[in-house]
Amino acid sequence: MFKKSSFKVLGLLATLALAIVLSACGNGGNGSSSGGNTSLGKKDVNIPYIASDNSTPRSLVIAEVLKKAGYNVTTTPVQASGPLYASVSQDSDSFHASGIFPSTDKSFYNKFKSNLTVYDKKNLVDNVKVGLAVPKYEQDIDSISDLNSKKSTTSSNTGNSSNSFGKSVDWTIQGTDARNGVMKQTKSELDDGQLDKYSLKESSDQDQFKTIQKAYKQQKPIVFTAMEPSWFSKELDIKMLKDPEKIYGKDDEHINLVFNKNFKDDHPAAYTIATRISDNWSKDDEEKLAKKIFKDNKNPEDVAKDYVDNHDTKVDKWLKGIDH
């Protein structure tokens, strides 16, 4: 009788031990599910973003949704694309929402690709244009090739009809931070291409905007690196120049999430949420949020939080089946 009872106790203990092991597998550090739900995994998440462009609203909205799911999210503003890729490649808890592919960020991705993975099942933003731009008041400048051959409309209007467009801008392209993909592409063309007469002026995104804004107010000629969609292309009436030589790649640029290669396994729910947002992101909403942040000067974190609080149906779909 004693032996029979002992076997029963031992059997119960073995069953209990097995249950504990299975439970640990389902809910441990990078287990993917519990009761059919996706588990959080590691709870610390880092999202670097470019603080001067549309990277801001989309990154901060994703951060707010992840916070709702139970993550500890750190958002870090950086100045350019280069630091985005470097930081994500070095940190398994991180991703960014600003990968411009297939051309603009190609060099950054190739440099760090052994530590990165790109989510491109559906793009965050489609129909992205990267290249050079002029104000729309430059009526005769429509293509990059016109920068060498045409006169400045504004110079003609001010009596300097002999000036080519190049001379009117002192053969200078107003650029941004040298660590942005568009700057690398432009430099390549300056070194060996149709823009070899021009020089590229480096600056911060903020200083570039101030320079362009000043030219607009005075209706002066200017050419600058640019991207659409962006908040300042909406704020200022700009014209992206045609690129027949494909200096800036094909006309199929898009924006994607870029993860550290270990992020999905370590943070299964965060990966699921971020990619769901990518599948369901609204470019129109992004532009409205960017306007509030950059034109209306509202606090970026408050703008993102208000958006999440006011879009319950969307957020519920993004968080469906997530363990809290």
MOJOBEL-V698686 format. One record per pair of residues at least 24 apart in sequence whose ideal C-beta (glycine too) atoms are under 10 Angstrom apart, sorted by the first residue. I is the first residue (numbers start at 1). GAP is how many residues later the second one is. Records with the same first field share a line. If there is no record, write none. Layout:
I->GAP + GAP
//
This chain:
27->296
29->236 + 237 + 238
30->232 + 234 + 235 + 236 + 237 + 238
31->234 + 237 + 292
32->232 + 233 + 236 + 237 + 239 + 240
33->235 + 236 + 288 + 290
34->289
35->286 + 288
36->285 + 287
37->232 + 283 + 284 + 285 + 286 + 287
38->31 + 230 + 231 + 232 + 233 + 234 + 235 + 281 + 282 + 283 + 284 + 285
39->228 + 229 + 230 + 283 + 284
40->26 + 29 + 30 + 31 + 227 + 228 + 229 + 230 + 233 + 282 + 283 + 284
41->30 + 222 + 223 + 224 + 225 + 226 + 227 + 228 + 229 + 230 + 282
42->29 + 30 + 50 + 51 + 220 + 221 + 223 + 224 + 225 + 226 + 228
43->26 + 27 + 28 + 29 + 30 + 50 + 224 + 226 + 227
44->27 + 28 + 29 + 30 + 47 + 49 + 50 + 222 + 223 + 226
45->24 + 26 + 27 + 28 + 29 + 30 + 46 + 48 + 49 + 50 + 218 + 221 + 222 + 225 + 226 + 228 + 229
46->26 + 27 + 28 + 29 + 30 + 41 + 42 + 45 + 46 + 47 + 48 + 49 + 50 + 214 + 217
47->26 + 27 + 28 + 29 + 37 + 40 + 41 + 46 + 47 + 48 + 49 + 50 + 223 + 227
48->26 + 27 + 28 + 29 + 30 + 35 + 36 + 37 + 38 + 39 + 40 + 43 + 46 + 47 + 48 + 49 + 50
49->26 + 27 + 28 + 29 + 35 + 47 + 48 + 49 + 251
50->27 + 28 + 29 + 30 + 31 + 33 + 34 + 46 + 47 + 48 + 127 + 130 + 155
51->24 + 25 + 26 + 27 + 28 + 154 + 155 + 242 + 249
52->25 + 26 + 27 + 28 + 124 + 125 + 152 + 153 + 154 + 156 + 157 + 178 + 179 + 180 + 242
53->45 + 123 + 127 + 152 + 174 + 176 + 177 + 178 + 179 + 237 + 241
54->43 + 44 + 70 + 71 + 74 + 173 + 174 + 175 + 176 + 177 + 178 + 179 + 180 + 201 + 229 + 232 + 233 + 235 + 236 + 239 + 240
55->26 + 29 + 41 + 42 + 43 + 175 + 200 + 231 + 235
56->41 + 42 + 175 + 230 + 233 + 234 + 237 + 238 + 244 + 245 + 247 + 248
57->40 + 174 + 228 + 229 + 230 + 231 + 232 + 233 + 234 + 235 + 236 + 237 + 243 + 246 + 247 + 250
58->39 + 40 + 66 + 67 + 197 + 199 + 219 + 220 + 223 + 224 + 225 + 227 + 228 + 231 + 232 + 246
59->36 + 37 + 38 + 39 + 241 + 245
60->37 + 229 + 233 + 240 + 241 + 242 + 243 + 244 + 245 + 247 + 248
61->36 + 216 + 220 + 224 + 225 + 228 + 242 + 243 + 244 + 246 + 247 + 250 + 253 + 254
62->33 + 34 + 35 + 62 + 195 + 208 + 211 + 212 + 215 + 216 + 219 + 242 + 246 + 256
63->34 + 211 + 238 + 241 + 242 + 245
64->237 + 239 + 240 + 241 + 242 + 243 + 244 + 245 + 251
65->205 + 208 + 209 + 211 + 212 + 239 + 242 + 243 + 246 + 249 + 250 + 253 + 254 + 257
66->201 + 203 + 204 + 207 + 208 + 211 + 252 + 253 + 256
67->238 + 241
68->205 + 240 + 241 + 247 + 250 + 251 + 254 + 256
69->200 + 201 + 203 + 204 + 246 + 249 + 250 + 253 + 254 + 255
70->199 + 200 + 249 + 252 + 253 + 254
71->196 + 198 + 199 + 202
73->197
75->225 + 226 + 229
77->223
78->99 + 101
79->97 + 98 + 100 + 101 + 125 + 126 + 127
80->28 + 96 + 97 + 98 + 99 + 100 + 101 + 103 + 124 + 125
81->24 + 26 + 27 + 28 + 95 + 96 + 98 + 99 + 100 + 101 + 102 + 103
82->25 + 26 + 29 + 30 + 95 + 96 + 97 + 98 + 99 + 101 + 102
83->25 + 94 + 96
84->24 + 28 + 95 + 96 + 174
85->24 + 25 + 26 + 27 + 28 + 30 + 31 + 94 + 96 + 173
86->25 + 26 + 29 + 93
87->25 + 173
88->24 + 27 + 28 + 29 + 170 + 171 + 172 + 173 + 175
89->24 + 25 + 26 + 27 + 169 + 171 + 172
90->25 + 170
91->24 + 169 + 171 + 172
92->167 + 168 + 169 + 170 + 171 + 173 + 174 + 175
93->167 + 169 + 170 + 173 + 174 + 177
94->164 + 165 + 166 + 168 + 169 + 173
95->24 + 162 + 163 + 164 + 165 + 168 + 169 + 172 + 175 + 176 + 179
96->160 + 161 + 162 + 163 + 164
97->27 + 28 + 158 + 159 + 160 + 161 + 177 + 180 + 181 + 184
98->26 + 27 + 157 + 158 + 159 + 160
99->24 + 25 + 82 + 155 + 156 + 157 + 158 + 159 + 160
100->25 + 28 + 30 + 80 + 81 + 82 + 127 + 149 + 153 + 154 + 155 + 156 + 158
101->27 + 80 + 148 + 151 + 152 + 153 + 154 + 155 + 157
102->147 + 148 + 150 + 151 + 152 + 154
103->27 + 78 + 79 + 82 + 143 + 144 + 145 + 146 + 147 + 149 + 150
104->24 + 26 + 27 + 76 + 77 + 78 + 80 + 81 + 123 + 144 + 145 + 149 + 150 + 151
105->25 + 75 + 76 + 77 + 79 + 148 + 150 + 151 + 153
106->75 + 78 + 79 + 143
107->74 + 77 + 78 + 81
108->71 + 72 + 73 + 76 + 150
109->72 + 147 + 149
112->146 + 148 + 149
113->145 + 148
114->147
115->144 + 145 + 146 + 147
116->142 + 143 + 144 + 145 + 147
117->140 + 141 + 142 + 143 + 144 + 145 + 146 + 147 + 154
118->138 + 139 + 140 + 141
119->137 + 138 + 139 + 140 + 145 + 152 + 155 + 156 + 159 + 160
120->134 + 136 + 137 + 138 + 158
121->135 + 136 + 154 + 157 + 158
122->132 + 134 + 153 + 154 + 156 + 157 + 158 + 159
123->130 + 131 + 132 + 133 + 134 + 155 + 156 + 158
124->130 + 131 + 132 + 133 + 150 + 151 + 153 + 154 + 155 + 157 + 159 + 162
125->104 + 128 + 129 + 130 + 131 + 153 + 156 + 157 + 158 + 161
126->126 + 127 + 128 + 129 + 157
127->101 + 102 + 124 + 125 + 126 + 127 + 156
128->99 + 100 + 101 + 102 + 123 + 124 + 125 + 126 + 127 + 155
129->97 + 98 + 99 + 100 + 101 + 104 + 111 + 112 + 114 + 119 + 122 + 124
130->50 + 51 + 52 + 55 + 95 + 96 + 97 + 98 + 100 + 110 + 113 + 117 + 118 + 119 + 121 + 123
131->51 + 54 + 55 + 94 + 95 + 96 + 97 + 109 + 110 + 111 + 112 + 115 + 116 + 117 + 118 + 120 + 122
132->41 + 42 + 43 + 50 + 53 + 54 + 57 + 63 + 66 + 91 + 92 + 93 + 94 + 107 + 108 + 109 + 110 + 111 + 115 + 116
133->41 + 79 + 89 + 90 + 91 + 92 + 93 + 94 + 95 + 100 + 103 + 105 + 106 + 107 + 108
134->31 + 35 + 78 + 81 + 87 + 88 + 89 + 90 + 92 + 104 + 105 + 106 + 107
135->77 + 80 + 81 + 84 + 85 + 86 + 87 + 88 + 89 + 101 + 102 + 103 + 104
136->100 + 101 + 102 + 103
137->78 + 79 + 82 + 83 + 84 + 100 + 102
138->27 + 30 + 31 + 81 + 83 + 84 + 85 + 100 + 101 + 103
139->100
140->25
141->24 + 80 + 82 + 98 + 100
142->97 + 98 + 99 + 100
143->98 + 99 + 100 + 101 + 102
144->45 + 49 + 50 + 51 + 79 + 97 + 98 + 99 + 100 + 101 + 103 + 104
145->49 + 50 + 96 + 97 + 98 + 99 + 100
146->77 + 95 + 96
147->24 + 26 + 47 + 48 + 50 + 51 + 76 + 94
148->46 + 47 + 48 + 49 + 50
151->70
152->68 + 69 + 70 + 71
153->66 + 68
154->61 + 64 + 65 + 66 + 67 + 68
155->65 + 66
157->62
158->61 + 62 + 63
160->61
163->58
164->33
165->56 + 58
166->29 + 31 + 32 + 55 + 57
167->30 + 54
168->52 + 53 + 54 + 55
169->29 + 46 + 51 + 52 + 53 + 54 + 55
170->28 + 29 + 31 + 51
171->24 + 26 + 27 + 28 + 52
172->26 + 27 + 28 + 29 + 50 + 51 + 52
173->25 + 26 + 27 + 28 + 49 + 50 + 51 + 52
174->26 + 27 + 28 + 29 + 33 + 34 + 35 + 37 + 38 + 41 + 48 + 49 + 50 + 51 + 52
175->24 + 25 + 26 + 27 + 28 + 30 + 33 + 49 + 50
176->24 + 25 + 26 + 27 + 28 + 29 + 30 + 31 + 32 + 33 + 48 + 49 + 50 + 51
177->25 + 26 + 27 + 28 + 29 + 30 + 31
178->24 + 25
180->25 + 45 + 47
181->44 + 46 + 67 + 68 + 72
182->43 + 44 + 45 + 66
183->42
185->40 + 62 + 63 + 64
186->39 + 61 + 62
188->59
189->54 + 56 + 58 + 59
193->52 + 54
194->50 + 51 + 53
195->28 + 50 + 52
198->25
200->25
201->24
205->25 + 27
208->24
209->26 + 27 + 85
212->24 + 26
227->26 + 28
228->25
229->26 + 54 + 55 + 57 + 58 + 61
230->57 + 60 + 64
231->55 + 56 + 58 + 59 + 60 + 61 + 62 + 63 + 64
232->58 + 62 + 63
233->54
234->53 + 56 + 57 + 60 + 61
235->55 + 56 + 59 + 60
255->26 + 28 + 31
257->24
268->54 + 55
269->50 + 52 + 53 + 54 + 55
270->52
272->46 + 47 + 48 + 49 + 50
273->42 + 45 + 46 + 47 + 49
274->44
275->43
276->38 + 41 + 42 + 43 + 44 + 46
277->37 + 38 + 40 + 41
279->38 + 39
280->34 + 37 + 38
281->33
282->29 + 32
285->26 + 29
//
